[in-house]
Amino acid sequence: MNQINAAIENLLNALSSAALLDAQSQALAFIQAAFEAEELSQIEKQTLEKKVRRIYRNQLIEESA
């Protein structure tokens, strides 16, 4: 869970498109790994993925503005 939170923090702090994409990919990979290791339920996985997508989308909008 610490890795997921760190990846989400990186997503929030990304300053370029490449860093944003890398942070999103990393966060989603950590979420998937935690789910496969049965550390997250399906609902927790979906909630975290939704959070990552929302942050990614908001960062893209801020970057283009």
ZICOR-V398987 format. One record per helix or strand. SS is the DSSP state (A for helix, B for strand). FROM is the first residue (numbers start at 1). TO is the last residue. If there is no record, write none. Layout:
ss-><SS	SS>
from-><FROM	FROM>
to-><TO	TO>
//
This chain:
ss-><A	A	A>
from-><2	17	42>
to-><13	36	64>
//
